[in-house]
Structure formats: C-alpha cells, structure tokens
Amino acid sequence: MTKMTAFAALSAFALTAGSAFAEPKAEVLHWWTSGGEAKAVAVLQQEFAQRGGTWTDMPVAGGGGDAAMSALRARVLSGNAPTAVQLKGPAIQEWYEEGVLADISDVAEEQHWADVLPARIADHMKCDGHWCAAPVNVHRVNWVWANKAILDANGIEMPKTWEEFNSAAEKLKAAGITPLAHGGQAWQDATVFETVVLGLGGPEFYHKALVELDQDALKSDTMKAVFDEMRTLRGYVDDNFSGRDWNLATAMVMNGEAAFQIMGDWAKGEFLAAGKTPGADFVCAPTPGDAGFLYNVDSFAMFKVDGADKQEGQKILAELIVGPSFQETFNLNKGSIPVRTDVSLDKFDDCAKMSAADMKADGENGSLLPSYAHGMALRGAQAGAITDVVTAHFNSDMSSEEAVQQLATAVANSM
C-alpha cells in the first residue's frame, strides 16, 4: 500500500468514525408559538438535549399552520428540508407522494407503536404501509370553554344544544357581555362551522358532508340550518374580531371580556399556562349537540436528509415523541391527551379525563371523526374550497341558500 493510499484509507476511516459518533442534530419546523404551546414544545427540546442532541428551533407563527407550510415548501424546493416537521392528516400522504419523507418503521417497530396507538390514528401515520410520522397527542376540537364567574353571575349553565347556546348568548348580550370570543381567521371560522355541522347534523351527516363530500348532504336543508346558525353566531362576536389570533380570543374569556370560546383543547393549555384552574376559573363542555368527537392529531413527519447526525436525530426524536414520559409531560402542558392508550391520566384534569372517556366511547360507536378544519379529513384543495365559502359567508350578508349552493359548487370544482 502506498503512502497516499494509506493516508486516503485512514482519512476515510476517520470520516466514517466521525459520522458514526456524530452528535445528533434536529432542525424542527412547527407552529407552536403561543404560551401553552411554547411551554409544551420546550419539553421535547429538553428531552432531546438530555439524549445529547442539538436542537435548532424553527417556529413559524400562525395557529392554523398555513405560514409554516409555505415556509416548508420553500425549504423543500431549495433542497434543504428540515429534519422534522409538524404535519398531520392527509398532508403527510401528500408530502410522501412527493418522495421527500423518510421511513421511520425501524423505530416504530422497536418501540411497539402498533400495540399502544389507536388503530384509526395509527393509520394517519403510515405511508404505503410504512411508518412516516410520529403522533404527539390527540386534541378534541369540538369544545366550548367558558368563564365560570360570568356564567355564575348570570345564572347560565353550559349549553347542551344550539338553542340553549343562543338563549344564553342573548342573555349575555343584553347584559352588555360579549357572548362569543372569536378570531376572524379562516381556520377559526372553519373550526366553529364543523362543530355546528356535527351538533346539528350528527356524526353520520358530518361524515357524509365533510369527509365523503356527498353532494346531497352539502345541498341539504340540514346544511342550510348550519349556515343559519353560523349567521346567528356572527351576531354574538365583538366588532374587533377580524384578524385576532385564537389565543387572544382565549385571553378574552380568561380575563372576563367574553363568556364563551369554541376552540379545540389547545385553548386549555393557555388557561393552564396562565395559572387558571378547571372548574374554578373556567369550565369545559363538548360543543352543543354532544354528538361525537372531532379529533386533531399533531404529529411530526421526518424528511429525507443527508448526514448521519441528522438521521440519528430523527430516530431519537421519533422515539421521544411517542415515548410515555414525553406523552405525559407534553400533553399536561398542551391541553390535549396522550395518543398512547397506556399512559396514566392520574395527573390530568377533569376536562382531559372527559376527553379520553369520550374518545374511547366514540371510537366504539363510530362517532370518532377526523376534523376537516384542522387537516385530518381532507386534502388541501377540498378543505380550502369549503373554508373559502364558510369564511365568505361569515364575513358578509350572504344568505344561507346561496352559501349552500356555493359550497356544493366549490367542492365539486375542487375534486
């Protein structure tokens, strides 16, 4: 062997050895930027650091994640994908079809994910039978949150029907109190809309209209009644709602500026981060109708990256995300419930325990349903077509009849 050949071999060995023992790295793109969310994601950062990893945070503000997805597409198109990205529902499959997701089946099989995750939710994490994403939690979307002091002072119980909600709102409005805290952003309008669809139509109608996109359901009298209720709810929102972030609407309830908010249980994370106590400072209940469970599962998809340090970082992240320790600590901060079915709920509050019990029951009777508004039920084009009509109606004098016709047409054109 010549000196040059020996030197080259030694250099190659050094590079290989360096790669084998490379410090794990992860650049993580997410949209958890509010108080409760930031506190929750800090838990993952800490656990990753304890495993010897270096975390590069890439938060992109915007509760619905639209801005984050724009940032992601720019990174992928430039050939510089982040290590891990907050993705969910059909968006995972869409990115997989573009050939940019990594296979993390080795971690999933080693950690026995199939044994501890609900089958319906596990299916969202697979791409052509391979694991391509790690689920973090289960959020229930169809919640109503309320300021307990306001309800008590006005003799109001948590409403169980939309008629009861409207009656309570009229009473609050007459007393000079804003009934409904809301942010005028398209995804927030869609969140309220899907809870009304479920509450007025029931689980079967919800599935027909917002999962199957059945034209008869979209054009039905029930859908007209949904838009009628949305018009009524618009009258319970304050004049300054346009563009308001969801967590600022939560703060309105927290501070006694409004009575109710219709929002997923990430809102509870804001209450808890502010030191508020369930049952004492605020109360929770399923949205009127109590007809099912709309789920929104946060997850992280791992993108194809070069470098043993980043690939090792992905494996550690995936293991930590679904690990029982993180599942408990994260969800206590986030307001959601663990996606693992074997995590004890002893440390969780009554709202979380109600959520877990309802998820189990609704899973057994067929009313555990994917949220359209939060990217679990439909691909982007179809979901966007619905939301465009919903928010146009909410922010105009459009009649319910016209909204129904526009909805059916927009969905048909998006297929």
N, C-alpha and C positions, 0 to 999 in steps of 0.2 A: 504493500500500500504506500503510495507516495505521500509526502508531507501535505500536499494540497488536498488529496483525497481524505487523509486522516483528519485534517482540520475541518473539512466540509462535513464529515460524519459526526465529529464532535459538536459542531455548531448545530447540526440537525437534531442531535440528541438533547442539546441544551434547550432548543426551542420547544421540542416535544415535552421535555420535563417541565419547562416553564408553563406550558399550556395545561398540563395535567394538574398542576398545583396552582392554577391561576385563581386569583381572588374572584369569587362570584360577583357578577355585576347585573344590575337590572335598571333599565330606564322605563318607568311606569307612567303611562298616559291615562288620566282619569279626569272625572269632572266633580270630584268630591271636594268642594271648596267652602261650604258653609260650616258653621261652628261644630255641629254634631258630626258631620261628615268628615271634616278635617281631623277631629279627635279620633274617629274610628280608623281612618287610613294610617294614622300615626302608629297605631298598634302593629300593623303589618310591617311598617318600616322598622320598628324596634325589633320585632322578631327576626326580620331578615338580617339586621345588623348583628344580632346575637349569634347568627349562623356564619358570621364572618363575611357577610356580603356588603357591597357598596350600592346604595340606592340613589338613583337620580330621579327626582320627582318632576313630573310634567303635568301639573294641574291646569285644566282649561275651564274657566268659569262658564256657567250656564247649566242650570239644573236639568234640562232635558237632554244634554249631551250633544246637541247639534253642532256647537262650535268645536267640540272635541273631535267629532267625526270629520269635520272639514280639515282640522289640523292633521289628523291621522292620514287622510287621503293624500295630503301634500307630502307627508313623510314617506309614505309607501311609494308614491310616484317618483320620488327623488332617489329611491333605492336605499333609504335609511330608516327602516321601520323600527319603532320602539321595541323593547324586549317583550313587554306585556301591555295589553290594552284592555280597558274596561269595555266589554261588549256584552250583548245579550240577545237572546231570541234568534230570529231569522237572520239578523245581521252577522252572526257567527258563520252561518252557512254561506252567506253572500261573499264574505272575505275568503272563506275556504275555497269557493269556486274560482276565485282569482288566483289561487295557488300560492298564497302567502302565509298560511297558518302552519305552525309546527305540530307534530304529533306528540302528545304527552301521555300516550297509553301506558308506557312503562311505569310512570309514576302512579297513574290511576290503578293499575293492576297490583302494583306493590303495596299500595295503601288501601286496597279493597274498597274503592269508592262505590262499586256496584252494590255492595252489601249495606251501605249506610245512607244512600241517597234515594229519595223518592223516584220511582221509575219515570214518571211524567217529566220531572225536572232534569233527570239524567239525560233524557233524550235530546234536550236542548244543547247539551254539552258535547255531543258526538257529531262527527262529520264522516259520512260513509262508514259508520261502524267504529271509527277510531275516536278516542278522546282528544278534543282540540281546545277545550276550555275548562276552567276550574270554577265551580259555583261558590259564591261567597255567602249568600243569605237567601231568605225568602221575605219579600215585602208584600204586605197586603195593601192593595191600592184603595179599595172601597171602604174608607174610614171617614167618620166625622169626628172632629176634635172641637171641644168647646171650653170656654172659660166658665169654671164652676160657679164662681161668685156671681157672674152675670145671670146665669140660669137660676140660681137660688133666689137672687133678688127679684126676679121677675116671675117666679113660680113656674118655671119651664122644665119639663122632663126631656131627656134625649129623645128626639122623634124617631118613630119606627116606620112611618110611612111618609111619602112626599107630601100628602095632605097635612099631616102633623107638622112637618118641617115648615111648610108655607104659613100655617097658622101661627107657629112660634115666631117666624120671621116678621110677620105683620105686627105682632105684639111688640117685638123689639124695635121695629121701625117707628111705631107710634110713640115709643118711649125715648126716641132720639138716639138709639144704638144701631150701629151698622150690623145687620144680621150676619152677613157672609163676607169673610176676608178672602180676597181673591187677587191673583196677579194676572193682568191682561197679557198673557203669553200663550201662544197657540197650544203648547203641550199642556198647560194648565186648563185651558178651555176643554181640551180633549179628555183630560182626567175627570172633570165633572160630568161631561157628556156620557162617558162609558158607564159611570156609576148610575146615571139616570136610566140608561138603556137596560142595565141589569135589574134595577129596582122596579121599573115599570113593566118590563117585558119578561123577566125571569131568565134563568140560565139557558133554557133551550132557545129562546128568542135571541138572547145575546150571542150564542154560538152561531145561529143561523145568520144574523146580521153582520157581526163584526169578526167572525172567524171564517165562515163559509162564504160570506159576501153574497148571500142569497138575495136576488133582486126583489122577490115578493116581500121578504122581510124589510128590505130597505125602503120599499114604497108603501109599506103598510100603515094602517091607522095607528098602530102602536108607535111607529116611528114618528108619526105626526104628533102624538101625545108627548113623546120625548122632547121634541123641539118646542112644544108649548111650555113644558116645564122649564126648559132652558131659558126661554123668554122671561118667565116668571122669576127665575133665579137672577137674571141680569138686573132686575129691579131691586135686588137686595144687596147689591155691591156698591161700594162708595164710588164717588166720581173720579177719584185719583188712582184707580186700579191699573190703568194702562202701563204696561212695561214693568210692573212690580215683580220682583223675584219672589219665589214661593216662600222662602224663609222669612222675608219681610212681612208676608201675609200671616205666617205663623206667629211672628212677633206681635202683630196686632191683637191676636187672640190672647197671647201671653200677657200683654200689657193692658188688657181690658178695653181696647179700642174697637173690638169686634167680638161677636159671640161665637160664631162657628167658622170652621175651615173644612173643606172637603179636600183631603190630600192623603197620600199614602203614609205609611207609618214612619217614614223618614222624618216626618214632622215631629214625631215623639222624640226623636233624637235631639231636636232643637229645644224642646221643653226640658228634657233631662240635662242637657248641657248648660242650661240656664238655672239649674238647681230646683226646677219645679217638680212637684210630686203628683203622680197619677192618683185620681180620686179625691185629692185635696185641692190642688190648684187647677187641674184640668181633668176632663173626663173624655172617654173614648167610646165609640159605638160603631158598628157597621153602618154604612150608608143606608138610608131608608129603603125598605123592601127586604133587607137581610136575606137575600135570595141565593147567595153564593159567595165565592171567594175569588177575587181577581188578583192573580199573582204577578209579581215583577221580580225576577231573579237577577241580581247583579252577578257578574262573572268576569273573569279575566281570560282572554284568549292570548296564547303565546304565538308570536310571529316568528317566521323564519329569520334567523340572524346568524352572522358569521362570528366565530370566536368561541373557544371553549369556556371563557369566563362568562359570557352572556348565556350560553346554553346551560351551564351549570346553575346560573342564577335563575333561569326559567324553571328548572327542576325543583330547586329549593322553594321558589315562590309557589309553585303548584302544590307542593306538599304542605306548606304552611297554610295556604288559603283554605284547604279542606280539612286541615288538622283540627282536632277537638278543642285545643287551647285557644286558637285564634277564633274559631267559630263562636265560642262563648264570649270572649272578651270583646271582639269586634261588634257582635250583634247587641250586646248590652249598651254599647255606645251609639250604634247606628239607629236603633229603634226597631230593627227587623228581628226575625227569629232565625236560629241556625237552620241551615239546609240539611245538616246531618240529623237523622232521626234518633241518634243515640246520645245526644248532648242533653244533660240535665237542665231543666228550666227553673231550678230552685232559686237562682239569683235573679230571675226575670220578674217583671212587674205583671200585674193582672191583665193589662192590655195584651202583652206578649203571650201570656198563657191562654187568653181567649183566642188569639190569632192561631196558635198552634192547635188548639182543640178544634177550631172551625176548619182549619186546613185538613186535618185528619178526617173529619166528618164529611166535608165537601168532596174530598178525594174519593170517599167510599160511595157517595151518591151521585157522582157525575157532575157536580157543580163547582169543581176546582177548575178555574178558567184563566187562560192567558190574557193579560192586559193588552188591548190594542194600542192604547195611548202611550204605553211605555215599551213598545217594541218587542213584545213577546208573541203576538198573534199573527202579525202580517209583515210582509216585506215593505220596504220604504215607500215604494210608489203607491201602493194601495192605502197604506196608513196615511200618507201625506194627502192623498185625494180626499179622504174622509175628514181629516183635520182642517183642511182648507175650507170646506163647506161649513163645518162646525164653528170655526172662529169667525168666518164671514157673517154667519147668521147672528152670532152672539154680539157682534160689534156693529150691527145695522138694524134696520127695520124690516128685514126680510121676513116674509110670512113663513109659517111652518109648512104650508103646502109647497111653496117654492123651494124651501130648504130640502124637503124630501125628494123632490124631483131632481134638484141639483146633485144631491147625494147619490142617487141611483145612477145618474148620468156620469158623474165624476168617477165612480167606482168602475163602471163599465169601460170607460175610456182608459183606465189605468191598467187593465188586465193585459 
